[in-house]
Amino acid sequence: MISSFGNWASTLRKNSLSLVLSMLLPTCGISNSVLAAERVHASYSALDLSISVNTLDSYATTGVIKDELAVYQQYLPPQQLEELRRILSTPVKISPIVVSQFLRTPQGEFLLRRLAAVIQNKSQQPQPGFDALRSALILASAEPGGLTLLNLLRKYPTKIIDVDLAHCLEIAAELEKLVNETSLAIAAVTKKSQIEAAIAPESINFAKLPDLRLPGTFKLQKQTLKLLDSTRNRLLLTDIYIPNVATPAPVIVISHGLGTDSSNFQYLATHLASYGFVVVVPTHPGSNTQQLNAKASQVAESNEFTDRPLDVKYILDQLEKSNQFDPRWKGRLNLQQVGVFGQSLGGYTALALAGAKINFEQLKQDCQPEALQDTWNMSLLLQCRALALNSKKFAKEYNLRDGRVKAAIAVNPITSSIFGKAGLSQVQIPIMLVGSSDDTVAPALYEQILPFSWFATTHKYLVTLVGATHFSTIGNGNSLNEPTGLHSQIIGDNPAQARRYINALSLPFFQTHVVGKQQYAPYLNATYAKAISTHPLSLSFVQSLSMNELAQALDANLKAGKPTKQSSPNSIVNFGFWMLDIGVALLHVMIFL
């Protein structure tokens, strides 16, 4: 951090006013929500800057630069000023009830403390600080225009706020380091994917092969089962998609993330069923939308780390009984050929069923207060909840692995601490990890790209969706169970394209590694990914990426003199958007969807 801050100080000296103003307005304004109701004041070394909220309001409303803002106009390019205007007035539609619930969770309070830390107490009036920031966010979200930066300023109950600009710069440096390292890692995966495609042993003309993005030929029917696991008091509403096939069909289980339900992955379920799979999609009652709304302050309780895999095991057990004795089901399911797909917390569920073991030692190390205090990997706040489990009791009573599961896909999963290297190395079945380049909830570098090298299994695949977010692969659900109508900047611009990729890659993976149909194996390589990848959401696919290769990619950038901790003012504005993604994502999904 000292060297990082030193780079920023050097840049500040070279282009002080432009850098400070761009940091003060976009970054501190959005990411920390610390501007005063009437005036913003910030100082750094000999620089002393001040601007009124009315001036910003006038500019956001009319687009006319006047008064105090005109003084700074000569130092900022027109594009950046337009970005500032958009930042000030772009609304996020979110219920104040949801905001209030989230900001009273441990995760919400953690984020508030970090963001409120840039406020300096120089005035004679009492500093409202933490509580005022929370109150302002709640009140601003209740405004007819939605939660905007200007609404937040109007609701903040202080006339003058002094901003600790040095702390702002430190936060920006930390975030830029994370953003740049992730970008370099994504670039390394993309380069490796291109290499793997170039050295493919033979050229395959995918135009002459079936297009797996299109629906299959089997007709299907959907049923919803109500299964009660009385030992855990869990009512499992489970959608089952049944293709019209004559022989026992292999089974795929889809596990949704926190805050969604079975309806959000109907698109994938129908696609797989049209190719002959029976697809089982439970709604996990402890972490679905209704539960999230009803008990937000206790979201992601530690029991969910055991209950979710046990939900799947229980459902498979009940289906086995029905497959033997129920005339409606008898002989229709092949429950020795089971695959699991999961997204986000569902990705954790899939990996646990595949054999990954909770790593209590890693959690104890990573969840120390001093370690969490400095992290911007928000997924750790969820992973650390697993420490509430009794490790001795857990080891004695729970075996989350299910031997019927022959392959698993985990999209945007949490992995780094809850499993760690020791836990993921236990997996011995084929695995596909999918990460998104713009995921601010479970950052791809820490939660998918680095952990990919920890798998010891022979068949493993890493997919990166370049331009996608944590929410891009979540489908539209039932009207009462939407993932809160997420802002387009958080979902990403092309969610339909991301879902097509998921359909196109899940199908050959399960056909190859669950059913054993080797004619689908040619689709599981970088050549196929290259063939179906289109802009603006590009696709990378690798079958190997070692820690050494990744480290070399990062080190080579440093040795080439390319900056990783220093940027222009325009990239600082992008930090504002990046931090907005974090904050709003957390507000929408209680840290992890």
LINDA-V201951 format. One record per residue. RES is the residue in one letter. D_FIRST is the distance of its C-alpha to the first C-alpha in Angstrom with 1 decimal. Layout:
BEGIN
res->[RES	RES]
d_first->[D_FIRST	D_FIRST]
END
This chain:
BEGIN
res->[M	I	S	S	F	G	N	W	A	S	T	L	R	K	N	S	L	S	L	V	L	S	M	L	L	P	T	C	G	I	S	N	S	V	L	A	A	E	R	V	H	A	S	Y	S	A	L	D	L	S	I	S	V	N	T	L	D	S	Y	A	T	T	G	V	I	K	D	E	L	A	V	Y	Q	Q	Y	L	P	P	Q	Q	L	E	E	L	R	R	I	L	S	T	P	V	K	I	S	P	I	V	V	S	Q	F	L	R	T	P	Q	G	E	F	L	L	R	R	L	A	A	V	I	Q	N	K	S	Q	Q	P	Q	P	G	F	D	A	L	R	S	A	L	I	L	A	S	A	E	P	G	G	L	T	L	L	N	L	L	R	K	Y	P	T	K	I	I	D	V	D	L	A	H	C	L	E	I	A	A	E	L	E	K	L	V	N	E	T	S	L	A	I	A	A	V	T	K	K	S	Q	I	E	A	A	I	A	P	E	S	I	N	F	A	K	L	P	D	L	R	L	P	G	T	F	K	L	Q	K	Q	T	L	K	L	L	D	S	T	R	N	R	L	L	L	T	D	I	Y	I	P	N	V	A	T	P	A	P	V	I	V	I	S	H	G	L	G	T	D	S	S	N	F	Q	Y	L	A	T	H	L	A	S	Y	G	F	V	V	V	V	P	T	H	P	G	S	N	T	Q	Q	L	N	A	K	A	S	Q	V	A	E	S	N	E	F	T	D	R	P	L	D	V	K	Y	I	L	D	Q	L	E	K	S	N	Q	F	D	P	R	W	K	G	R	L	N	L	Q	Q	V	G	V	F	G	Q	S	L	G	G	Y	T	A	L	A	L	A	G	A	K	I	N	F	E	Q	L	K	Q	D	C	Q	P	E	A	L	Q	D	T	W	N	M	S	L	L	L	Q	C	R	A	L	A	L	N	S	K	K	F	A	K	E	Y	N	L	R	D	G	R	V	K	A	A	I	A	V	N	P	I	T	S	S	I	F	G	K	A	G	L	S	Q	V	Q	I	P	I	M	L	V	G	S	S	D	D	T	V	A	P	A	L	Y	E	Q	I	L	P	F	S	W	F	A	T	T	H	K	Y	L	V	T	L	V	G	A	T	H	F	S	T	I	G	N	G	N	S	L	N	E	P	T	G	L	H	S	Q	I	I	G	D	N	P	A	Q	A	R	R	Y	I	N	A	L	S	L	P	F	F	Q	T	H	V	V	G	K	Q	Q	Y	A	P	Y	L	N	A	T	Y	A	K	A	I	S	T	H	P	L	S	L	S	F	V	Q	S	L	S	M	N	E	L	A	Q	A	L	D	A	N	L	K	A	G	K	P	T	K	Q	S	S	P	N	S	I	V	N	F	G	F	W	M	L	D	I	G	V	A	L	L	H	V	M	I	F	L]
d_first->[0.0	3.8	5.5	4.9	5.9	8.3	9.8	10.5	12.0	14.1	15.4	16.2	18.3	20.1	21.0	20.2	22.8	22.7	19.0	19.0	22.1	21.1	17.9	20.0	22.9	21.9	18.4	18.6	22.3	22.3	19.2	19.4	23.1	22.8	25.3	28.3	31.8	33.0	30.2	26.5	25.0	21.6	20.6	17.9	18.9	22.5	22.5	24.3	25.1	27.5	29.4	31.9	32.1	35.6	34.6	32.3	35.1	37.6	35.6	34.9	38.6	40.3	37.8	39.0	36.5	37.8	37.2	33.6	32.1	34.4	32.6	29.5	31.5	31.6	27.9	27.5	29.4	32.0	30.4	27.3	29.6	31.5	28.4	27.7	31.3	31.1	27.9	29.8	32.9	32.2	33.5	32.5	35.6	34.8	36.9	35.8	37.0	34.5	31.7	32.9	33.2	29.8	28.1	29.9	28.6	25.8	23.8	24.6	23.8	20.4	19.7	21.3	19.3	16.0	17.6	19.5	16.6	16.4	19.9	20.7	24.0	25.6	29.0	31.9	32.4	31.1	27.8	28.6	25.0	24.8	28.5	29.1	26.4	28.1	31.5	30.7	29.6	32.7	35.0	33.6	34.2	37.8	38.5	41.0	38.7	36.0	32.4	31.2	28.6	31.6	33.2	30.1	30.1	33.8	33.4	30.6	32.6	31.2	32.4	29.3	25.7	23.1	19.8	16.5	15.4	12.2	11.3	12.8	10.7	7.5	9.7	11.0	8.0	7.5	11.2	11.7	9.9	12.3	15.2	15.0	14.9	17.7	19.6	19.4	20.7	23.4	24.4	24.7	27.0	28.9	29.5	30.6	32.9	34.4	35.0	36.6	38.8	39.9	40.9	42.8	46.1	48.3	48.0	48.8	50.3	48.9	51.2	54.0	52.4	52.2	49.5	47.6	46.1	49.6	51.2	53.4	57.2	57.5	58.4	56.7	57.2	54.7	55.4	53.4	53.8	53.3	52.4	52.1	50.3	52.1	50.2	46.9	48.5	46.9	48.9	47.8	48.9	48.9	49.7	51.5	52.2	55.2	56.5	60.2	60.3	63.1	61.3	58.7	55.4	52.0	49.6	46.1	44.2	41.6	39.1	37.6	34.2	33.5	35.3	37.7	41.0	43.4	44.4	41.0	41.7	45.4	44.7	43.7	46.3	49.1	48.0	48.0	51.2	52.9	52.5	54.1	51.4	51.9	48.7	47.8	45.3	44.9	43.4	41.3	42.4	39.4	36.9	39.0	39.1	41.8	40.1	36.8	38.6	40.6	38.0	34.6	33.3	33.9	32.8	31.8	33.3	32.9	36.5	35.8	34.1	37.5	39.8	38.8	39.6	42.7	43.8	44.0	45.8	48.3	49.1	49.7	51.9	53.9	54.3	55.6	58.3	59.2	59.3	61.9	64.0	63.5	65.9	63.5	60.9	62.8	61.8	59.7	56.3	55.0	52.6	51.9	50.2	47.3	44.0	41.1	38.9	36.1	33.5	30.3	31.4	34.6	32.6	31.6	35.4	36.5	34.3	35.5	39.0	38.4	37.5	33.8	33.4	31.1	28.7	28.5	26.7	23.8	23.9	23.8	20.7	18.7	20.2	19.1	18.2	14.8	14.0	15.5	13.8	10.5	12.4	13.7	16.4	19.1	21.7	20.3	21.8	25.1	24.9	24.3	27.6	29.3	28.6	31.5	33.8	35.7	34.6	37.9	40.0	38.2	38.8	42.4	43.4	41.4	41.5	39.8	40.7	43.9	45.9	47.6	44.4	44.5	41.5	38.6	36.4	33.1	31.7	28.2	28.3	25.8	25.6	22.3	22.7	26.3	27.6	25.0	26.3	29.1	30.4	30.5	32.1	35.1	36.0	39.0	40.3	39.3	36.2	34.8	31.2	30.6	27.3	26.6	24.2	23.5	23.4	20.9	22.6	22.5	20.1	22.1	19.5	18.9	22.4	24.8	23.7	22.1	24.7	27.5	27.2	27.9	31.3	34.1	36.9	38.9	38.9	35.5	34.3	31.1	31.6	29.1	30.2	28.4	28.4	29.1	27.4	27.6	31.0	32.7	34.9	36.1	39.7	41.6	43.0	45.9	46.0	45.2	42.3	40.3	36.5	36.6	37.3	33.7	32.5	33.0	29.5	28.4	31.3	31.0	33.8	35.9	36.1	39.7	38.5	36.0	38.8	41.1	38.6	38.5	42.3	42.6	40.3	41.2	44.9	45.0	42.5	44.8	48.0	46.9	45.3	47.2	50.6	50.6	51.7	50.6	51.7	48.5	46.3	46.2	44.2	41.3	39.7	37.6	40.9	41.8	38.4	38.7	42.3	41.4	38.0	38.4	36.2	34.5	33.4	33.2	33.5	32.1	33.6	32.9	34.6	32.1	28.4	27.1	23.6	24.2	25.1	22.1	19.8	21.8	21.5	17.7	17.8	20.7	18.9	16.3	19.2	21.2	18.8	18.1	14.9	12.7	9.9	12.4	15.6	18.7	19.7	21.8	19.0	17.3	20.6	20.4	17.3	19.8	22.2	19.8	18.8	22.6	23.3	21.2	22.8	26.3	26.2	25.5	28.2	30.6	30.3	28.9	25.7	27.5	30.5]
END
